[in-house]
Amino acid sequence: MSRGFSTKQKEEVVINFNKLAMEHLQQDSYENSMSYLKQALMGIKVIIEEHTKNKLMAITFNNLGCLFKRTANYSEALKYLSKAVSLESKLPNELATIAGAHLNICSILSQQGDHPNAIRHGLRSIFLLKNVYREQPKHLSTLVIAYHNVGTEYQLMGHLDDAEDCLKIGHKLGFDFLGPQHNLTVTLKNTLNSLARRGKSSNYDYFTKARSPKTRLPNVSAKSRSTSQESRKSLYRPAAYDHYPTKPTERDFYSRKTNPSRNKNRIATKVEIQKPFVPKIFSDEEVSILTDKSFSSLASSSRKIDLGQHKATEKAAAIMIQSAWRGFKARKRFEEEKLNYKLKQAEQKARRAVEEYEKLKQIAAKPKPKFTAK
């Protein structure tokens, strides 16, 4: 790397590469995203300061995990996300970065059906984010989503009490800090209602029936409620959990016992129940550390890339790569010159040794004078 670049400038170049990579990932341009992340890794190699290097590695590994997760290469995604998580002890001031990696691991393990380990990583993400969201409010939405994902995992495992606790906490945080009309708050409310309706009447509303009047939220008009229910049915079908097996409901077994004529002369078929409400915004969205709107993919995907910034980043990267290559060639040339100098010194020393040997040989070949006794 060129001597003219400071550590801060190198860090900015690597972060710009990561930002460009995530912007291309939102636009499903996977090759360009991978290219920028590779350039980010090359930029990290020439950084000497240990803390900055570890921080940038955690960010880049997490984004690589997001890329491989989007392309359904889960083994590679888990490998890079685990590398990011392993840097936790070296980055005490970058807990949000590590929490994002834990949350991505939770999402991947959930898709693979490993719910216990998914819950473990989700709870770790919650623990880390709870320590930073008051000082850094931009990570509050990530914390709300972590509560939603953990609650959904508990629901899939049948631990409905734990699921309800997590969803309540997430909804309260969203209601208090993001507002009752925020997308995350509304989604958590709908998920709680979906959880509360299991075994109850179809018009059951958790926020109007289960809570006391003191903590009751404002009622939603019948028109808006029906509209939201219809939109949920049409737009939020749980795509990420389609592979989980389903079981017949108690109502199905009851109807079979009380009305045997319904099942007479029928071939037994598999009865499916409605899966938990898991909107796409939680199941498919990766946690990127570099953007404040990490979970607003619909808004971020429509952004246009700043060509000026893009060209400036490419120019800075070209200078960095050229300077690194010149430094490598200069070091290699210096080592060769140093070796040649040592060889010349050895040759001169050997030549002097040969000359001394020849002189001693000549002296030894001269006849010795004879001494006569007087």
C-alpha positions in Angstrom: 0.0 0.0 0.0 1.2 3.5 -0.8 2.8 5.4 2.0 0.5 8.3 1.2 -2.6 6.4 2.4 -3.4 6.6 6.1 -5.1 3.8 8.0 -8.3 5.9 8.1 -8.3 6.3 4.3 -7.7 2.5 3.8 -10.6 1.8 6.1 -12.9 4.1 4.1 -12.0 2.4 0.9 -12.7 -1.1 2.3 -16.1 0.2 3.7 -17.0 1.7 0.3 -16.3 -1.6 -1.3 -18.6 -3.3 1.2 -21.3 -0.7 0.6 -21.1 -1.2 -3.2 -21.2 -4.9 -2.8 -24.4 -4.8 -0.7 -26.1 -2.4 -3.1 -25.4 -4.8 -6.0 -26.7 -7.7 -3.8 -30.0 -5.8 -3.3 -30.2 -5.6 -7.1 -29.4 -9.4 -7.4 -26.1 -8.6 -9.2 -24.2 -11.4 -7.5 -21.0 -11.3 -9.6 -20.5 -7.6 -9.1 -21.2 -8.0 -5.4 -18.6 -10.8 -5.1 -16.1 -8.8 -7.0 -16.4 -5.8 -4.6 -16.1 -8.1 -1.6 -12.9 -9.7 -3.0 -11.4 -6.2 -3.5 -12.4 -5.4 0.1 -10.5 -8.5 1.3 -7.4 -7.4 -0.7 -7.6 -4.0 0.9 -7.8 -5.5 4.3 -4.6 -7.5 3.8 -2.4 -4.3 3.6 -3.8 -2.8 6.8 -1.4 -3.2 9.7 -3.5 -1.8 12.6 -5.0 -4.9 14.4 -8.3 -3.5 15.6 -9.2 -1.8 12.3 -8.3 -5.0 10.5 -10.4 -7.2 12.7 -13.4 -4.8 12.4 -13.3 -4.7 8.6 -12.8 -8.5 8.4 -16.0 -9.0 10.6 -18.0 -6.7 8.3 -16.7 -8.3 5.1 -17.2 -11.9 6.4 -20.8 -11.0 7.4 -21.5 -9.5 4.0 -20.0 -12.6 2.3 -22.3 -14.7 4.4 -25.3 -12.6 3.2 -24.2 -13.1 -0.4 -23.9 -16.9 -0.1 -27.1 -17.0 1.9 -28.9 -15.2 -0.9 -27.5 -17.7 -3.5 -28.6 -20.6 -1.2 -25.0 -21.7 -0.6 -25.6 -22.3 3.1 -22.4 -24.1 3.9 -20.2 -21.2 2.6 -22.5 -18.7 4.3 -22.2 -20.4 7.6 -18.4 -20.7 7.2 -18.0 -16.9 6.7 -20.5 -16.0 9.3 -18.8 -18.2 11.8 -15.5 -16.4 11.0 -17.2 -13.1 11.8 -18.6 -14.5 15.1 -15.2 -15.8 16.1 -13.9 -12.2 16.2 -16.3 -11.2 19.0 -13.6 -11.3 21.7 -11.3 -9.1 19.7 -14.1 -6.5 19.0 -15.6 -5.4 22.3 -16.8 -2.1 20.7 -18.4 -3.7 17.6 -21.1 -5.8 19.2 -23.7 -4.8 16.6 -21.5 -6.3 13.8 -21.3 -9.6 15.7 -25.0 -9.6 16.5 -25.9 -9.2 12.8 -23.7 -12.3 12.0 -25.5 -14.3 14.8 -28.9 -13.2 13.4 -27.9 -14.3 9.9 -26.8 -17.7 11.3 -30.1 -18.0 13.1 -32.0 -17.5 9.8 -29.9 -20.0 7.9 -30.2 -22.7 10.6 -34.0 -22.1 10.7 -34.2 -22.8 7.0 -32.3 -26.0 7.6 -34.6 -27.1 10.4 -32.1 -26.8 13.2 -34.3 -24.8 15.5 -32.5 -25.3 18.8 -29.2 -23.9 17.5 -31.2 -21.2 15.6 -32.7 -20.1 18.9 -29.2 -20.1 20.6 -27.8 -17.7 18.0 -30.9 -15.6 18.0 -30.7 -15.2 21.8 -27.0 -14.3 21.5 -27.9 -11.6 19.0 -30.5 -10.2 21.4 -28.1 -10.2 24.3 -25.5 -8.2 22.3 -28.0 -5.8 20.8 -29.5 -5.0 24.2 -26.1 -3.6 25.3 -25.8 -1.2 22.3 -29.3 -0.1 21.2 -29.7 2.7 23.8 -26.4 4.3 22.7 -26.9 3.5 19.1 -30.7 3.7 18.3 -30.1 2.8 14.7 -29.8 -0.9 15.8 -33.2 -0.9 17.5 -35.0 -2.3 14.4 -32.5 -5.1 14.3 -33.2 -5.9 18.0 -37.0 -6.0 17.3 -36.4 -8.4 14.4 -34.2 -10.6 16.5 -37.1 -10.9 19.1 -39.5 -11.7 16.2 -37.2 -14.4 14.8 -36.6 -16.0 18.2 -40.3 -16.0 18.9 -41.0 -17.6 15.6 -38.5 -20.3 16.3 -40.1 -21.0 19.7 -43.5 -21.2 18.0 -42.2 -23.7 15.4 -40.8 -25.9 18.3 -44.2 -25.7 20.1 -43.0 -23.6 23.0 -45.9 -21.1 22.8 -45.3 -19.4 26.1 -41.7 -18.6 25.3 -42.8 -17.5 21.8 -45.4 -15.2 23.3 -42.9 -13.6 25.7 -40.4 -12.8 23.0 -43.1 -11.4 20.7 -44.5 -9.2 23.5 -41.1 -7.7 24.3 -40.4 -7.1 20.6 -43.7 -5.5 20.1 -43.3 -3.2 23.2 -39.9 -2.0 21.9 -41.3 -1.3 18.5 -44.4 0.4 19.9 -42.4 2.6 22.3 -39.5 3.6 20.0 -40.6 3.0 16.4 -44.2 3.9 16.8 -47.5 2.0 16.4 -47.7 2.5 12.7 -44.2 1.2 11.9 -44.0 -1.8 9.7 -42.1 -3.9 12.3 -44.6 -3.0 15.1 -47.6 -3.9 12.9 -46.0 -7.2 11.9 -45.3 -8.2 15.5 -48.9 -7.3 16.4 -50.2 -9.5 13.6 -47.9 -12.3 14.7 -49.1 -12.1 18.3 -52.7 -12.2 17.1 -51.9 -15.2 14.9 -50.4 -16.9 17.9 -53.3 -16.0 20.2 -55.9 -17.3 17.7 -54.6 -20.9 18.0 -57.4 -22.8 19.7 -59.6 -19.7 19.9 -62.3 -18.1 17.8 -61.3 -16.6 14.4 -62.1 -13.0 15.5 -59.9 -13.1 18.5 -57.6 -10.1 18.9 -54.8 -10.3 21.4 -54.6 -6.6 21.9 -58.3 -6.1 22.7 -59.1 -9.4 24.5 -56.0 -10.6 26.3 -54.8 -7.3 27.7 -56.2 -5.3 30.5 -57.9 -1.9 29.7 -55.0 0.0 31.2 -52.5 -1.4 28.6 -54.9 -1.7 25.7 -53.7 -0.3 22.4 -55.9 1.9 20.2 -58.5 -0.1 18.3 -58.2 -0.5 14.6 -61.3 0.2 12.5 -63.1 -2.8 11.1 -62.4 -1.7 7.5 -58.6 -1.3 8.0 -58.5 -4.6 10.0 -60.2 -6.6 7.3 -58.0 -5.0 4.7 -54.9 -5.9 6.6 -56.1 -9.5 7.0 -56.8 -9.8 3.3 -53.4 -8.4 2.4 -51.7 -10.7 4.9 -53.3 -13.7 3.2 -52.3 -12.6 -0.2 -48.8 -11.1 0.4 -47.3 -12.8 3.4 -47.3 -16.4 2.7 -44.4 -18.0 4.8 -42.0 -19.0 2.0 -39.0 -19.7 4.2 -40.7 -22.5 6.3 -42.5 -24.4 3.6 -40.3 -27.5 4.3 -41.5 -28.0 7.8 -43.8 -30.9 8.3 -47.4 -30.2 9.5 -49.8 -32.2 11.6 -53.6 -32.4 11.6 -55.4 -30.1 14.0 -57.5 -31.1 17.0 -60.6 -29.9 15.1 -59.9 -32.3 12.3 -59.7 -35.3 14.7 -62.8 -34.1 16.5 -64.8 -33.8 13.3 -63.7 -37.3 12.2 -65.0 -38.8 15.5 -68.3 -36.9 15.6 -69.1 -37.1 11.9 -67.9 -40.6 10.7 -70.0 -40.2 7.6 -67.8 -37.4 6.4 -64.8 -39.8 6.1 -66.7 -42.8 4.8 -65.5 -44.1 1.5 -62.8 -41.4 1.4 -59.1 -41.9 1.0 -57.1 -40.5 3.9 -55.3 -37.3 2.9 -52.7 -35.3 4.7 -54.3 -32.4 6.5 -52.2 -29.2 6.7 -52.6 -26.4 9.2 -51.7 -22.8 8.6 -48.1 -22.2 9.4 -47.0 -19.4 11.7 -47.1 -16.0 10.3 -43.5 -15.3 9.0 -43.5 -12.3 6.7 -40.9 -12.2 3.9 -39.2 -9.2 5.4 -37.9 -11.4 8.3 -37.3 -14.7 6.5 -35.3 -13.5 3.4 -33.6 -10.3 4.5 -29.9 -10.4 5.4 -28.4 -8.3 8.2 -25.9 -5.9 6.7 -23.8 -3.9 9.1 -23.1 -1.0 6.8 -26.5 0.5 6.3 -28.8 2.0 8.9 -31.9 0.7 6.9 -30.7 -2.9 7.0 -34.3 -4.3 6.8 -35.8 -1.9 4.2 -34.8 -3.9 1.2 -37.7 -2.6 -0.9 -36.6 1.0 -0.3 -32.9 0.4 -0.7 -33.2 -1.7 -3.9 -34.6 1.3 -5.7 -31.7 3.5 -5.0 -29.4 4.4 -7.8 -25.6 3.9 -7.5 -23.7 7.2 -7.3 -21.4 7.0 -10.4 -19.1 9.7 -9.1 -18.5 7.8 -5.8 -18.2 4.6 -7.8 -15.5 6.0 -10.0 -13.7 7.6 -7.1 -13.6 4.3 -5.3 -12.3 2.5 -8.3 -9.6 5.1 -8.8 -8.6 4.8 -5.1 -8.6 1.0 -5.4 -6.4 1.2 -8.5 -3.9 3.4 -6.7 -3.9 1.1 -3.7 -3.3 -2.0 -5.9 -0.6 -0.3 -8.0 1.2 1.0 -4.9 1.0 -2.5 -3.2 2.5 -4.1 -6.4 5.3 -1.5 -6.6 6.1 -2.1 -3.0 6.2 -5.8 -3.6 8.6 -5.4 -6.6 10.8 -2.9 -4.6 11.1 -5.4 -1.7 11.9 -8.2 -4.0 14.6 -6.1 -5.9 16.1 -5.1 -2.5 16.4 -8.7 -1.4 18.1 -9.6 -4.7 20.6 -6.7 -4.4 21.2 -7.7 -0.8 22.0 -11.3 -1.8 24.3 -10.1 -4.6 26.2 -7.9 -2.2 26.7 -10.8 0.2 27.9 -13.0 -2.7 30.4 -10.4 -3.8 31.7 -10.1 -0.2 32.1 -13.9 -0.1 33.9 -13.9 -3.4 36.4 -11.2 -2.2 37.0 -13.1 1.0 37.6 -16.3 -0.9 39.9 -14.6 -3.3 42.0 -13.1 -0.4 42.1 -16.5 1.2 43.5 -18.0 -2.1 46.1 -15.3 -2.4 47.3 -15.8 1.2 47.4 -19.5 0.5 49.6 -19.0 -2.6 52.0 -16.7 -0.7 52.4 -19.2 2.1 52.9 -21.9 -0.5 55.7 -19.9 -2.2 57.4 -19.2 1.1 57.3 -22.9 2.0 58.8 -23.8 -1.4 61.9 -21.5 -1.0 65.1 -23.4 0.1 66.1 -22.8 3.7 69.6 -21.4 4.3 72.1 -23.9 5.7 73.9 -22.9 8.9 77.5 -24.1 9.4 79.2 -24.5 12.8 82.2 -22.3 13.5 
